[in-house]
Amino acid sequence: MRTVWSRSPVIVSGLLLGACCACVSGYSAGNNGWQLNAPFQMEANADLVCKVHIGRVRDVGAATSQLFPGAPEVRRRIAEAQVLAVIKGSCPASIAIEFQFPADDNAFWPDAICRLYTELRSGESCLVFLHGFDSPYRLGRIQSKARVVASRVPYDLGEEPLLRLLAEFRAGLTCADEMVRLQATEELGYLGDALMRRIHPFEIDGGRSRPPAEALKQARQAIQPVRSSPDPVIRAAAIISSFQLADPPTLDETLRIFRADPNSFGPAASEAKYGIRDFCVAEVQRRLIEMMDATTRRAIKDLNTGSTMAGPGGRPLYRGVPGFPYARFFRAALAMDAVSRSEHMRRAIANVIWIRYEEASVPEMILLLDDLVQSIRRTAVSALNKCVNRNLSNEWDRRTFYQMDAVSGPSDRKPPEQRLQDYETHEREYLQYWKSWWAERRNEPDDEDVEQTPMSRRETEY
């Protein structure tokens, strides 16, 4: 039986006010933006980041649209704000914030365009990313506001801006307002990525990486109960963020997303409730697998020492999230219609299989040899070369499985463009070679340390 995501009527418009947050806008979700990546916005696009409560908002005239040159004029507005907390920079207790927004009565601006602008409304409390060093500060036009709890949050993780951000979004995980909970869940993942980049061996940096490492542990603990949220969208966002935080969800938690019926919460329903289509079932499924792919491009860090975990030859390990059963997940996922019919998801799975090149995924490598897309077939062939062969010869020997020559190959390998041309010219021979190889070896007995047990009925069915 498929999971149904829609649990309550879709809200089309109105005010969303909660005891812990005011999320007010002409749009149901508030004009704040999702998938904000607050650490990046703070570092790259803001001189001042603070939590504010918005008071009076007044119109101060027209301005030329800088987002869409040649479009009708937008309105300049000034918001009076009480500063509740400062994340980055310094400012007085009360500030003025200037922003631009399309005129309410201008038919040129459809909702999709209006949502690209960040708006401030009287009565709301939010996190703002501002330009300038004196009042009135300027609000960025896009990705410049986040939903947070309205109450003051203790910055108990540390005083540096990244740790203050983490404290704010951690507090949002338990807010009564579901929009605040969803934004906090998403942002915890981006914070995990940012914290990971800040961690270096403690003995080299004098222990400066200890606070980010401890904060990352706290973030992992905070996200774990959210993976059991009764709200299916928040639950799915927590699974995605868990991969960014390198905190492995269970196999069943992850597969549950792919058992969901795409028709139970489609693009139109997602756009009506959240302002974007990214939270419909099909998009969440795609984003999750693409996040699995993205997080295998990141070295694994030991949070107890700050060091990068290394494999043979001292090279960093790029293996994804330690403890997650990738091979078992891909075996089940590729059998599901939602995945098997999506080129984007099959490609992401092939990429992860190529990066991990583990023997438990050899059956999936063989399966992808018949994919309709040549680049996916080529990735499967390359994964088999890395996994099975030593020095690109034909050898099925566990003792050479993780040897570095199985990764890099001989030093006189052809450059990538020549290898690509070689594959395209001889693809049929490559595919037939590996299919014949598999036909001869698929029934050979395997060692106990490799997962070869077929998935149970419960794990493979909707």
N, C-alpha and C positions, 0 to 999 in steps of 0.2 A: 504494500500500500504506500502510495506516495505521500510525502509530507505536504501539508497545506500551510503556506506562510501567512495568509491574510487572517488576522485574528480580530480585527476591529474595523469599523467603517473608516474609509479613507477620508481624511480631513482635507478639504479643498481650500478653505481660507479661514481667517479669523485670528484671534489672539491666543497665544499659548503662554499662559502665565502660571508659574509654579512658585511654591514657597521658597525654593532654593534658586530659581532662575527665572528671569523674564526673557522670553523669546518672542519678540513682538515684531511683526512686519506685515506688509500687505500680502505676503506669501505664507502659506501654512508652516513651512519649515523655518521661516525667518530668512532674510537676505544675508546670509553669512558665508555660504560656501562650504562644501564638503571636501574631504581629502585635502585638507588645508596644508598639511606638512608644516606645522607651526615652527619646529626648529629651523627649517630652511628659511621660512618667511622672516623669522627673527634675525637670522644672521645676514641674509642678503637684502632684505627689503624694508628694514625698519631701523630708525635711530632710537625710538622709544617704544617700549612694549609695556602696557599697563592694563590693569583691570579697572573698569570705570562703571559708574552708574550715570546714565544719560538723563539730564534734566530737560530744559527748554531747548527746542530746535527751531531755528528761524531761517527764513529764506532771505538771502542777501543779493539776489540778482541772477542774471544769466551768465553762462560761460560757454566757450566753444568745447565741443566734445573732443577729448584727446584720445579716447579709445577708438572712435570711429570718425576720422576726418571727413568733413563734408556732410555729416549728419546734422539734424537740427540741434539747436542749442540745448544744453542741459542746465539745471538749476544749481547754483551754489548755495550751500546751506552751512550754518554754523550751529554746532551742538555744544551746549554747556555741560561739562562732565565733572563729577566728583571722583577723584582718584581713590580707589579702594586698596590698590597694591601696585607696586612697580616691579616688573620682571627684569627689564633692561633699561638702562639709562637713569635719568633723574628728572623730576618735574615738581611743580607746586601741588598742593592738595586739590586745587580746582584748576581746570584747564578748559580752553576752547578748542574744538576740533572742527576743521573745515573739510567738507566732502562735496562731491558732485553726484547728482542723481537725475535721471530723465524726468521731465515734467510729467505730473500725474495725468494731464489732459492731452498729452501728445500722442496721437495715434501712430506715429512712426515707430515708436518703441514697443515691440512685442515683449511678452513676458520673458522669453528666452534671452533677449538682450538686456532687459532690466536686471536679470539675475547676475549678470556679469559685473554689475556695479555693487559696491558695498554701501549699505544704507544704515544710518543710525536713527533710532526711534526713541522718542521720549518714554522714560519708564523702564528701559531695558538695562540689564547689567551684562557686560561682555568683556572679552579680551580684545584690545585693539592694537594694531601694528601701525605706527605713525612715523611720518617723516618730519624733520625739522628739529630745532633745539630751543624753540620758544613758542609761546601761545600767540596765535592759533596754530596748532600742529595740523598737519595734513594727513588725512586718512587715505591710504592707498585705494585705488579704484576697484581692484579685484583681490580676493584672497587676503583680506585685511581685518577680519573680525572672526572671533570664535565664541561659541557658546560655553559658558562656564557657570559654576555656582555663584550666586550673588553674595553669599556670606564670605567673610574673610577666612582665608585658608592658612594654617601654620606652615611655614617653609622649613619643615623639619628634616629635609633631605640634604640641605646645604643652601648656601647663599648665591651660588653662581646661577646665571639666568636659566640654563638648561635644567637644573635641578628644581628651580622655582616653577618652571613650566610643568615639569612632571608632577609636582605637588598639586598644581591646579587641576590637571586633567585626571589625576588619581582621585581627587575629591569628587569629580564629576561622574565617576562610575556609579555612585549610589544616589545620584540626584533623582528626585521624583519626576522630573521632566525627561521624557524619553529622548528628545532631541539632544539634550545635554549629555545623556548617557551614551548616545550613539557617537557624538563628536568626540567625547573623551575616549571611547573605545578605539576609534580610528587613530586618534593622535598618539595614544600610547604606543602604537606600532611604529609610527615615525620617530618617536622619541627613542625607542629601542635601537633603531638604525643609527641615530645620531650619537647615542651613548656608546654604542659599540665602537664607533670611529674614534672616540675620545680615550679609549682604554689602551694603555701601553704597559709593558713590563714594569712592575712596581720598583724593581731594583734599579732600573735605568732612569725612570722619571722622578725618583725620590718619593714615590707614594702618591703623586698627584692624581693618579688614575684610580686610587681606591674609592673616593666618593662616587664617581660615575659607575664603577663596578658594583658598589653596594646599592646604588639607586636602580641599576638594571635588575638586580635581584628583587628589589621591592616592586618594580614594575611587573616582573614575571608573576610574583605572588598575587598582585592585584588583578591581573587579567584572568587568572585561572577560574574563579567562580563565575566570571562573565560568560565563559564558554557554555555555561548551563542556563543562561538567561531564557525566560519564557518567551521573550521577543525574538522571533527568528532572524530579523535583520541585524539586531545587536549581537545575537549569538554568532552569526556568520562573520560579522566584522571582527569579533573577538578571535575567531579562528585565523583570519587573515593577519591580524596584529600579532598573534602568537608566533607566526613564522618570522615576522620582522624582529620580535623579541628573542627569537631562538629558544622558545619555550614550547616543547612538542605537545600538541594536542593529541588525543587518542585517535586511533584509526576510526572508531565508530563516530566520534564527534565530527571528523572531517568528512567521512562518507555521507553523513546525514544531510549535508548541504546538497549533495548530488542526487539524493533520493527525492528531493523536493520537486514538485510538479511546476514547471516553468509557467504554466497557465494560472497558477494560484496567485501569483503576484507578478504581473507583467510590466513592461515599460511604462504604459500609461498610468497604472496605479502607482508606480514608483515616482513618476514625475509629479503626479497630483499631490502626493504626500510629502515628498522630500525636495521637490524642485528639480531633480535630475533623474535620469533613468538608471543610474549605476547601482541602485539597490534592488532592481528586479532580480528574480531568481537566476535567469540566464547570465546576467552580467556579473553577479556575485560568484557564480561558479567559475566563469572565465577569469575574474580577478584573482580568485584563490589559487588556481593552477599557475597563473602568470607570476604570482608572488612566490610560489614554490620555486619557480625557475629563477626569479631575481635573487632570492636569498641564497642560492647555491653559488653566487658570484662573490660571496663575502667570506673572508677567512673566519675560522672558528676561534673564539677567544676563551681562555681559561679565566673565569672571574675571580678565582682565588689567588692568582699570581699576576694577572694582567697579560700574560704571554699568549702569543699566537700558537695554536696547536699545529704541530708539523707532522708530516708523513715521512716516508723514506727519502733520504737525501736532504732533510731539513727544509723542504719546501712546504709552504702553508697548505693546510687542508681546506679545500673548497668542497664541502660535502653537504651543505644545507644545515638542517637542524638536527643535532645529535639526539638520538632516541626516537625519532619518528620513523615508522616502518614504510619507507618509500616504496619498496618493491611490492609489498602487499597492497598498498594503496593503488599503485598504478595498475596492478593486475585487475583489481576490482573496477577501477574507474574506466579503463579502456573497454570494459564489457558493458558500460552504461551508454545508452543512446545519447545523452546530453554531451558526453565527452567524445564518443566515437564519431559523431556527426560534425564536430567543431574542429576546423583546421587549426585555429589558434590554440586550442587546448591540446590537441595531439602534438603540435609543434613544441609547446612548452614542456610536455611530458618527455618528448624525445630529447630535448635539450638537457633536462635533469638527468635522464638515464645516461646520456653521453658524459656528463660531468662526473657522475657517481661511478659509472662503469662497473657495477657490482654483479657478481655471477647470478644472484637471485633474480635479476631483471633480464637475463638472457632470453627467456621465453617472450618477453615483451619486445625486445630488440628484434627477434625473429618475426613477431607479429607485424611490426612496423615496416618490415621489408616489403609488404604488400600495400603500403599506403598509397593513396592516389597522388600525393604531392612528392615530387622528386627530392626536394630539399629534406623532407622528413625521412625518406628512404636512405638518403646519403648519410644523415645523422645516425641512423640505426647501423649502417655498415661501419661507420667510424667507431661507434660505441663497441661493436663486436671486435673490431681490431684492437681497441684499447684493452678490452676485458679479457679476451681469449688469447690473443697473440703476444708473444715476446719478440721484440724487434721485428714486428710485423710478419713473423713466420707463423705457421699453423701449429700451435702448441696449446694443449688443454692441461695446464699444470698450475695447481693452486700456489705452489711455492713462488711463482713469478707474477702472481695476480696484481700486487701493488708495487712491483718494481718500477722505478722511474722511467726505465726505457720503454715500458708499456705505455707511458704517458707521452713522452717526447719523441720516441722512436729514434732511429739511428741519426747521427749528426749530419749525414749527407742526404737527408730527405729533400724532396723537391719542394720548391716554394708553393704556397697555397694555390695560386692561380693555375699552376701546372697540374697540381693534384686534382683540382676541380675539373679541369679539362679532361684529365685522364679518367676520372670517374664517369663523366658524361659520355665519353667515348665507349667505355667498357662496362657500363652499368649492368647490362644483362648478365655478363660473366660474374660480376661481384655478387649480384643477388642469387644467382644459381649456385655459386660456390657456397655461400653461407646456408642456403636452404638444404643443400646436400649434406653439408657438415652437420647441421642440426638433425636431419633425418637419421644419420648414423649414430648420434650421441644422445638423443633426447631421452632414451630409456636407460642410460647408464646410471648405476647407483651413485648417490651423492653423499657427501659428508654431512654430519649432523649440524654443523655450524652454518649451513646455508638454508635459507627458507625456501622449501620447494613444496610445502603442503598446500593443496588447493584451498581456496577460500571457502568458507562455510556458506551455506545457502543464505543465512541471515546477512552476511556481509556483502554478498554480490547482488542481491535483489533489492528493488525498491520496497 
